[in-house]
């Protein structure tokens, strides 16, 4: 939907804004999950390297 359409049709503005907000929220959760997954992988590698260093 184009901005002019939303401004001309005020009854569509709220659902469109809600959809945008929901999409950003969903993207944020996926991005956070991916970051945590990668971080855990690096943490595990570091612990494995420390363990090998001790042996």
C-alpha positions as CSV (number, residue, x, y, z in Angstrom):
1,X,0.0,0.0,0.0
2,X,1.3,3.4,-0.9
3,X,1.4,6.3,1.6
4,X,-1.1,8.3,-0.4
5,X,-3.6,5.4,-0.3
6,X,-3.2,5.2,3.5
7,X,-3.8,8.9,4.0
8,X,-6.8,8.9,1.7
9,X,-8.3,5.8,3.3
10,X,-8.0,6.5,7.0
11,X,-9.8,3.2,7.9
12,X,-6.8,1.3,6.5
13,X,-4.1,3.3,8.4
14,X,-4.4,1.5,11.8
15,X,-4.3,-2.1,10.4
16,X,-1.4,-1.2,8.2
17,X,0.5,0.4,11.1
18,X,-0.3,-2.7,13.2
19,X,1.1,-5.0,10.5
20,X,4.3,-3.0,10.2
21,X,4.8,-3.0,14.0
22,X,4.1,-6.8,14.2
23,X,6.6,-7.4,11.4
24,X,9.3,-5.4,13.1
25,X,8.7,-7.2,16.4
26,X,8.9,-10.6,14.7
27,X,12.1,-9.6,12.8
28,X,13.6,-8.4,16.1
29,X,12.8,-11.8,17.8
30,X,14.3,-13.7,14.9
31,X,17.4,-11.5,14.9
32,X,17.8,-11.9,18.6
33,X,17.5,-15.7,18.4
34,X,20.1,-15.9,15.6
35,X,22.5,-13.7,17.6
36,X,22.1,-15.9,20.7
37,X,22.7,-19.0,18.6
38,X,25.9,-17.7,17.1
39,X,27.1,-16.4,20.5
40,X,26.5,-19.8,22.0
41,X,28.5,-21.4,19.2
42,X,31.5,-19.1,19.8
43,X,31.2,-19.6,23.6
44,X,31.4,-23.4,23.1
45,X,34.4,-23.1,20.8
46,X,36.2,-21.0,23.4
47,X,35.5,-23.5,26.1
48,X,36.7,-26.3,23.9
49,X,39.9,-24.4,23.1
50,X,40.6,-23.8,26.8
51,X,40.0,-27.4,27.6
52,X,42.4,-28.5,24.8
53,X,45.0,-26.0,26.0
54,X,44.9,-27.6,29.5
55,X,45.5,-31.1,28.1
